Amino acid sequence: MNIPGEATRTLTAGRITASVFEQPQHETPAWHVVRLNIRRTRLLSDRVHDMARMQPRGDLASSGFCLANEGEDYVVYVPRQEEIRVHGLQVGRKYQCEWFNGVKGSVEPTAQFTSETAALELRLPSDGTVLFLTLVPEAKGPASPKRDDSTPLQSPGRETP
């Protein structure tokens, strides 16, 4: 069993259960690693916009480990350094991509990109990486000034008597 990646692998496969992570009678260094990764996984899940809507969707990532709200949010675990392919993106929309290095416990943000196709291919920076792919909300135009309905509309250059 690959203890450092087991918590993330289990989360992205959609099968977190209490029995998987029962505390041993005597704590070992390996248990401390498991506990650290469970804590990191919980903190990482806080980065997702709507975790309740996400579904285990191994078919959307070439690694087979993916929680997704298709087209919006993806959490993809990739156990080995390899090229990863993620499917189901919205063409022409902006996404933010972040890598979580499970060994270092650090998040490495990358620039935003606009999806040109419904699939994305990326090269992973290291083993045991988690990819966070999030749809960037579309910018809304400038807010129009609020109008008080009791005030009559005026044409430019004309004063109301």
C-alpha positions in Angstrom: 0.0 0.0 0.0 1.3 3.5 -0.9 0.5 5.2 2.4 1.2 8.8 1.4 -1.2 8.8 -1.5 -3.9 6.5 -0.1 -6.0 9.3 1.4 -6.1 11.2 -1.8 -6.6 8.1 -3.9 -9.5 7.1 -1.8 -11.1 10.6 -1.9 -10.9 10.9 -5.7 -12.3 7.4 -6.1 -15.3 8.5 -3.9 -14.9 5.8 -1.3 -13.8 7.4 2.0 -14.9 5.2 4.8 -14.0 5.2 8.5 -12.9 1.6 8.3 -10.2 2.5 5.8 -8.4 4.8 8.3 -9.0 3.2 11.7 -6.4 4.4 14.2 -4.0 1.6 15.1 -3.5 0.5 18.7 0.1 1.7 18.6 1.0 4.7 16.5 3.9 4.2 14.1 5.7 6.6 11.8 3.6 5.3 9.0 0.4 6.2 10.9 1.6 9.8 11.3 2.0 10.0 7.5 -1.5 8.7 7.0 -2.9 11.2 9.5 -1.0 14.0 7.8 -2.4 13.0 4.4 -5.9 12.8 5.8 -5.5 16.3 7.2 -4.1 17.6 3.9 -6.9 15.9 1.9 -9.5 17.7 4.1 -7.8 21.0 3.7 -7.6 20.5 -0.1 -11.3 19.6 -0.2 -11.9 23.1 1.2 -10.5 24.6 -2.1 -13.4 23.1 -4.1 -16.4 25.4 -4.8 -19.1 22.8 -4.3 -17.9 19.5 -2.9 -21.4 18.2 -2.4 -22.1 18.3 -6.2 -18.8 16.5 -7.1 -19.0 12.9 -8.2 -16.3 10.2 -8.5 -15.6 10.3 -12.3 -12.6 8.2 -13.1 -13.6 8.3 -16.8 -12.8 12.1 -16.9 -9.1 11.6 -16.1 -6.5 9.3 -17.6 -5.3 8.4 -14.1 -8.7 7.0 -13.2 -8.9 9.0 -9.9 -11.1 12.1 -10.3 -13.8 13.9 -8.4 -15.6 16.2 -10.7 -18.5 18.6 -11.2 -18.0 18.1 -14.9 -17.1 21.3 -16.8 -16.5 23.2 -13.5 -14.3 21.6 -10.9 -11.9 18.7 -11.0 -9.8 17.1 -8.3 -7.5 14.6 -10.0 -5.0 12.4 -8.2 -2.0 11.2 -10.3 0.1 8.6 -8.5 3.0 8.6 -10.9 4.7 11.4 -12.8 3.1 11.1 -16.2 1.1 13.1 -18.7 -2.5 13.5 -17.6 -5.5 14.0 -19.7 -8.7 15.5 -18.3 -12.0 15.5 -20.3 -15.2 17.4 -20.1 -14.0 21.0 -20.1 -16.1 23.8 -21.5 -14.5 25.0 -24.7 -13.7 28.7 -24.7 -13.9 29.1 -20.9 -11.1 30.0 -18.5 -9.8 27.6 -16.0 -7.4 27.9 -13.0 -4.9 25.1 -12.6 -3.1 24.3 -9.3 -0.9 21.4 -8.4 -0.7 20.0 -4.9 2.6 18.2 -4.2 1.7 15.5 -1.6 5.3 14.9 -0.6 6.1 18.5 0.1 2.6 19.4 1.2 2.6 22.6 -1.0 0.3 24.0 -3.6 1.9 25.3 -6.8 -0.5 27.6 -8.7 -0.1 28.1 -12.5 -1.5 30.7 -14.8 -5.1 30.6 -16.0 -5.8 29.2 -19.4 -8.7 29.2 -21.9 -9.7 25.7 -22.9 -9.5 25.3 -26.7 -10.9 21.8 -26.6 -13.0 19.7 -24.2 -9.8 17.8 -23.1 -6.6 19.0 -21.5 -3.2 17.4 -21.5 -0.7 18.3 -18.8 2.7 17.0 -17.7 2.9 16.5 -14.0 5.6 18.1 -11.9 6.2 15.1 -9.6 4.8 11.8 -8.3 1.8 11.8 -6.1 0.4 15.0 -7.4 -3.2 16.3 -7.1 -4.5 18.6 -9.9 -7.1 21.2 -9.0 -8.8 22.5 -12.1 -11.4 25.1 -11.5 -13.7 27.1 -13.9 -13.0 30.8 -13.5 -16.3 32.7 -13.2 -17.0 34.9 -16.1 -16.5 38.6 -15.4 -19.6 40.6 -15.3 -19.9 44.0 -16.9 -19.7 47.1 -14.9 -22.7 47.5 -12.6 -25.2 50.0 -13.9 -26.0 52.8 -11.4 -29.1 52.1 -9.4 -32.1 54.2 -10.4 -34.7 55.4 -8.0 -38.0 54.8 -9.7 -39.5 57.9 -8.1 -36.9 60.1 -10.0 -38.0 60.9 -13.6 -35.6 60.0 -16.4 -33.9 63.0 -18.0 -32.4 63.5 -21.4 -28.8 64.7 -21.4 -28.5 68.5 -21.3 -32.1 69.0 -20.1 -33.0 70.0 -16.6 -36.2 68.9 -15.0 -38.3 72.0 -13.8 
